[in-house]
Amino acid sequence: MKLRGDHHLAYCTNVHRGETWAETLAALEHHTLPIRARVAPGLPYAIGLRLSARAAAELAQPAELAAFRRWLDRHDCSVFTINGFPYGAFHGTRVKEQVYAPDWSAPERLAYTCRLFDLLAVLARPEAGGSVSTVPGSFKDFVASDPARRDAIFANLATCARHVATLAARTGLDLHLGLEPEPLCQLETTEETVAFFADWRARTPDSAALAPHLGVNYDCCHLAVEFEEPAAALDRLAAAGIRLSKLHLSSALRVRPDAAGRAALAAFVEPTYLHQVVAAERGIVSHRFADLPEALAAAEAQPPGADTEWRIHFHVPLHAAPAAPLGDTRDHLLGTLDWLAAHPAACRHLEMETYTWAVLPPELQLPVEEQIVREYAWTLAACAQRGLATA
């Protein structure tokens, strides 16, 4: 939905199952439209679309794309952003580290992302433009075992950015790709992100012309897990001249990993998604674990000290804190909105991205439509308090 000024808000439909275009459209009709009826009745409504590679290929057929554009017009809906991070299946199966595959060294990732922008060139509206969020280059373990991937990643990102620049020039739309830093990935911290972009620019002769079309999707959950402070992190990206393509409004788990904290975390161990854990001593990162079971096992063998805090890559609801002894990182999200209020031109696209409803412990679960409606209420109130939305 349109917020105050030039900001646009949506929730990401990656929360709904759907790997084919028919399944994706059915989810929009059965979930998204009823949510819209509750949060924006009678108003224009923006959709944060998630398309798998298969769904994108099916939607790209001219008849399907024309039909979807008519569907959007009929319902007074629009698409300003697409989640292009998960390439394949995202629900009901083991995803874990395979969510990063194919990475940006692979031609499949390049072709898929270019196709998403081809779709946005038809679907996006001039007042909002269009963004795509994507994997942060690769997973660190992938690159460590194959260092040659780095050159391919740089080259494919340049090719994609040129494709986006060409579409933007032809359509007049503001189109941009956002790499999404995430724990244990090639782009993990904002310092690593700045270094990556500096290296990419040095290797890409036309990088200055491509800068408006390649930037960062700042996921509040991910950077909070890294113990970054939002104002300092966002200032660092801005000072480096990196475009802020989109803000993912999301929150992570945090806990003191004593016996009670670890017992509470056991309910969040599940087989679908990767839940990286970053440990810090008095705010200084000391260790990283690839997944929650690994962290819990290490803590059983050697209990953490009293000054240790864990932050866990598990997206939790924005509207409700988990029960003690667990906490969340909504303070990072609110700090991000504070920064945006002070720098309103820095980013136009905001997207709520709590995709974990189906794997939350039962006490945190509600019907998915109710969950999302409550997240809208919380987010709009937080934005209104900062002058970013109408109260």
NUVEXMI-46960 format. One line per field, with one value per residue (C-alpha): x, y, z; residue in three letters. Coordinates in steps of 0.2 Angstrom, whole numbers, plus 5000, padded with zeros to 4 digits. Layout:
<nodes>
xx	(X/...)
yy	(Y/...)
zz	(Z/...)
aa	(ALA/...)
</nodes>
This chain:
<nodes>
xx	(5000/5005/5012/5016/5028/5035/5035/5027/5022/5018/5019/5029/5018/5032/5022/5010/5013/5014/5027/5017/5009/4992/4996/5003/4988/4976/4985/4983/4964/4962/4973/4979/4963/4954/4969/4967/4949/4953/4968/4964/4946/4942/4960/4973/4984/5002/5007/5025/5025/5036/5038/5048/5058/5044/5030/5040/5042/5024/5018/5030/5019/5011/4993/4996/5005/4991/4978/4987/4989/4970/4968/4978/4968/4952/4956/4965/4981/4999/5016/5031/5043/5046/5056/5068/5078/5071/5073/5063/5052/5050/5037/5034/5051/5069/5076/5090/5106/5099/5089/5105/5106/5108/5119/5125/5139/5126/5118/5101/5101/5105/5091/5078/5082/5082/5065/5058/5063/5055/5039/5041/5043/5025/5018/5026/5018/5028/5025/5033/5045/5051/5063/5069/5078/5090/5103/5119/5130/5132/5133/5150/5153/5149/5162/5175/5175/5175/5184/5182/5164/5168/5173/5157/5146/5154/5151/5133/5128/5135/5126/5110/5112/5114/5098/5089/5097/5091/5073/5073/5078/5065/5051/5055/5053/5065/5070/5083/5090/5094/5107/5101/5115/5112/5122/5135/5133/5145/5138/5135/5139/5137/5157/5158/5144/5154/5170/5160/5153/5170/5178/5163/5165/5184/5181/5166/5170/5152/5148/5144/5131/5124/5124/5106/5101/5111/5110/5105/5090/5091/5083/5081/5081/5097/5107/5100/5107/5124/5123/5124/5116/5104/5109/5128/5124/5113/5125/5139/5130/5124/5142/5148/5136/5126/5108/5095/5084/5071/5069/5063/5053/5057/5062/5074/5074/5086/5090/5103/5108/5107/5097/5080/5084/5090/5075/5064/5073/5070/5053/5060/5071/5062/5068/5063/5073/5091/5092/5109/5115/5127/5134/5141/5149/5144/5139/5155/5152/5162/5155/5143/5134/5126/5110/5101/5103/5122/5122/5112/5123/5139/5131/5126/5145/5151/5138/5140/5145/5133/5137/5133/5118/5112/5103/5094/5089/5071/5058/5046/5030/5031/5015/5019/5035/5039/5037/5051/5065/5065/5065/5065/5075/5060/5071/5082/5067/5061/5079/5078/5062/5069/5084/5072/5061/5077/5082/5066/5073/5085/5073/5055/5051/5046/5041/5035/5043/5038/5038/5039/5021/5019/5035/5032/5028/5009/5008/5013/5002/4986/4978/4990/4978/4975/4994/4997/4983/4990/5007/5000/4992/5009/5019/5007/5007/5026/5027/5014/5023/5038/5028/5030/5011/4995/4989)
yy	(5000/5018/5026/5044/5053/5041/5024/5008/4994/4976/4959/4945/4931/4919/4914/4905/4889/4889/4883/4884/4900/4892/4889/4906/4915/4904/4910/4928/4925/4914/4924/4940/4947/4943/4951/4967/4968/4969/4981/4992/4990/5000/5007/5003/4988/4983/4965/4959/4944/4928/4918/4902/4899/4888/4900/4915/4905/4901/4918/4925/4917/4932/4926/4922/4939/4949/4940/4944/4962/4962/4953/4967/4981/4973/4972/4988/4980/4982/4974/4984/4971/4952/4941/4932/4924/4906/4898/4882/4874/4884/4875/4858/4851/4853/4870/4873/4879/4874/4891/4899/4887/4891/4905/4920/4910/4900/4904/4898/4912/4925/4919/4918/4935/4943/4935/4943/4960/4957/4953/4969/4979/4975/4974/4988/5006/5022/5029/5014/5007/4989/4979/4961/4954/4940/4929/4938/4931/4914/4903/4905/4886/4885/4899/4891/4875/4883/4900/4902/4906/4924/4929/4921/4930/4947/4944/4938/4952/4965/4956/4956/4975/4979/4970/4980/4996/4993/4989/5004/5015/5007/5008/5024/5013/5014/4996/4989/4972/4970/4958/4952/4950/4935/4926/4914/4920/4928/4945/4943/4960/4977/4978/4963/4970/4987/4977/4966/4981/4990/4974/4972/4991/4989/4974/4982/4996/5003/5001/5019/5018/5002/5009/5014/4996/4986/4988/4980/4972/4976/4962/4968/4951/4946/4962/4961/4943/4950/4962/4977/4993/4999/5018/5013/4999/5010/5024/5013/5007/5025/5032/5018/5024/5008/5009/5004/4994/4987/4985/4969/4972/4956/4951/4937/4927/4932/4923/4921/4903/4896/4880/4889/4898/4882/4873/4886/4886/4867/4871/4881/4866/4861/4853/4865/4881/4886/4895/4902/4907/4921/4921/4937/4941/4958/4963/4957/4942/4927/4912/4907/4891/4885/4879/4879/4861/4863/4878/4868/4853/4864/4873/4856/4851/4867/4879/4897/4911/4922/4937/4927/4931/4921/4928/4916/4918/4913/4926/4928/4938/4957/4960/4949/4945/4927/4922/4923/4918/4922/4939/4947/4960/4972/4986/4984/4985/5001/5008/5005/5015/5029/5030/5030/5044/5054/5049/5047/5047/5033/5019/5018/5000/4991/4973/4963/4946/4934/4917/4905/4904/4886/4881/4892/4883/4881/4894/4907/4902/4909/4907/4915/4929/4934/4934/4945/4957/4959/4962/4976/4984/4984/4990/5004/5010/5010/5019/5032/5036/5041/5051/5037/5033/5041/5037)
zz	(5000/4998/5013/5016/5004/4992/5002/4997/5009/5005/5014/5005/4998/5001/5016/5005/4997/4978/4966/4949/4943/4945/4963/4966/4958/4969/4984/4979/4977/4993/5005/4998/4993/5009/5018/5008/5012/5030/5029/5014/5010/4994/4992/4980/4986/4983/4982/4987/4975/4977/4961/4959/4944/4937/4941/4933/4917/4917/4920/4906/4893/4885/4887/4906/4909/4900/4910/4927/4922/4919/4936/4945/4936/4941/4959/4959/4964/4959/4961/4965/4972/4969/4981/4969/4983/4984/4966/4969/4982/4998/5009/5015/5010/5017/5011/5023/5013/4996/4997/4991/4975/4962/4967/4957/4949/4940/4923/4930/4943/4931/4919/4932/4939/4922/4919/4935/4929/4912/4922/4933/4917/4913/4930/4940/4940/4937/4954/4963/4951/4954/4965/4966/4981/4979/4987/4993/4980/4988/5004/5011/5011/4993/4989/5001/4991/4974/4975/4956/4959/4964/4947/4939/4953/4948/4930/4931/4943/4930/4916/4926/4931/4912/4908/4922/4916/4898/4904/4915/4900/4889/4901/4911/4927/4942/4943/4955/4961/4980/4986/5004/5017/5028/5041/5034/5017/5005/5010/5029/5038/5031/5031/5020/5009/5007/5003/4990/4981/4981/4973/4960/4955/4953/4941/4932/4920/4919/4937/4939/4926/4934/4952/4952/4947/4959/4978/4994/5002/5020/5030/5048/5055/5046/5052/5069/5071/5066/5081/5070/5075/5062/5061/5060/5047/5036/5037/5032/5016/5012/5014/5002/4989/4989/4984/4997/4986/4999/5018/5024/5040/5050/5068/5074/5090/5104/5120/5134/5131/5149/5152/5152/5136/5127/5133/5126/5109/5107/5101/5086/5079/5063/5047/5033/5035/5040/5057/5059/5076/5080/5098/5106/5123/5129/5111/5102/5090/5096/5086/5072/5070/5054/5062/5078/5082/5080/5093/5105/5104/5107/5122/5130/5128/5135/5143/5137/5149/5158/5147/5131/5120/5105/5090/5079/5061/5064/5058/5072/5072/5072/5082/5097/5107/5111/5129/5141/5142/5123/5116/5098/5089/5085/5092/5076/5065/5074/5073/5055/5053/5064/5051/5037/5044/5045/5028/5019/5001/5005/5001/4994/4996/5012/5014/5029/5027/5041/5031/5045/5051/5047/5057/5072/5089/5091/5104/5092/5078/5071/5054/5042/5037/5055/5057/5042/5047/5064/5057/5046/5061/5070/5056/5051/5069/5070/5053/5059/5075/5064/5051/5037/5037/5042/5059)
aa	(MET/LYS/LEU/ARG/GLY/ASP/HIS/HIS/LEU/ALA/TYR/CYS/THR/ASN/VAL/HIS/ARG/GLY/GLU/THR/TRP/ALA/GLU/THR/LEU/ALA/ALA/LEU/GLU/HIS/HIS/THR/LEU/PRO/ILE/ARG/ALA/ARG/VAL/ALA/PRO/GLY/LEU/PRO/TYR/ALA/ILE/GLY/LEU/ARG/LEU/SER/ALA/ARG/ALA/ALA/ALA/GLU/LEU/ALA/GLN/PRO/ALA/GLU/LEU/ALA/ALA/PHE/ARG/ARG/TRP/LEU/ASP/ARG/HIS/ASP/CYS/SER/VAL/PHE/THR/ILE/ASN/GLY/PHE/PRO/TYR/GLY/ALA/PHE/HIS/GLY/THR/ARG/VAL/LYS/GLU/GLN/VAL/TYR/ALA/PRO/ASP/TRP/SER/ALA/PRO/GLU/ARG/LEU/ALA/TYR/THR/CYS/ARG/LEU/PHE/ASP/LEU/LEU/ALA/VAL/LEU/ALA/ARG/PRO/GLU/ALA/GLY/GLY/SER/VAL/SER/THR/VAL/PRO/GLY/SER/PHE/LYS/ASP/PHE/VAL/ALA/SER/ASP/PRO/ALA/ARG/ARG/ASP/ALA/ILE/PHE/ALA/ASN/LEU/ALA/THR/CYS/ALA/ARG/HIS/VAL/ALA/THR/LEU/ALA/ALA/ARG/THR/GLY/LEU/ASP/LEU/HIS/LEU/GLY/LEU/GLU/PRO/GLU/PRO/LEU/CYS/GLN/LEU/GLU/THR/THR/GLU/GLU/THR/VAL/ALA/PHE/PHE/ALA/ASP/TRP/ARG/ALA/ARG/THR/PRO/ASP/SER/ALA/ALA/LEU/ALA/PRO/HIS/LEU/GLY/VAL/ASN/TYR/ASP/CYS/CYS/HIS/LEU/ALA/VAL/GLU/PHE/GLU/GLU/PRO/ALA/ALA/ALA/LEU/ASP/ARG/LEU/ALA/ALA/ALA/GLY/ILE/ARG/LEU/SER/LYS/LEU/HIS/LEU/SER/SER/ALA/LEU/ARG/VAL/ARG/PRO/ASP/ALA/ALA/GLY/ARG/ALA/ALA/LEU/ALA/ALA/PHE/VAL/GLU/PRO/THR/TYR/LEU/HIS/GLN/VAL/VAL/ALA/ALA/GLU/ARG/GLY/ILE/VAL/SER/HIS/ARG/PHE/ALA/ASP/LEU/PRO/GLU/ALA/LEU/ALA/ALA/ALA/GLU/ALA/GLN/PRO/PRO/GLY/ALA/ASP/THR/GLU/TRP/ARG/ILE/HIS/PHE/HIS/VAL/PRO/LEU/HIS/ALA/ALA/PRO/ALA/ALA/PRO/LEU/GLY/ASP/THR/ARG/ASP/HIS/LEU/LEU/GLY/THR/LEU/ASP/TRP/LEU/ALA/ALA/HIS/PRO/ALA/ALA/CYS/ARG/HIS/LEU/GLU/MET/GLU/THR/TYR/THR/TRP/ALA/VAL/LEU/PRO/PRO/GLU/LEU/GLN/LEU/PRO/VAL/GLU/GLU/GLN/ILE/VAL/ARG/GLU/TYR/ALA/TRP/THR/LEU/ALA/ALA/CYS/ALA/GLN/ARG/GLY/LEU/ALA/THR/ALA)
</nodes>
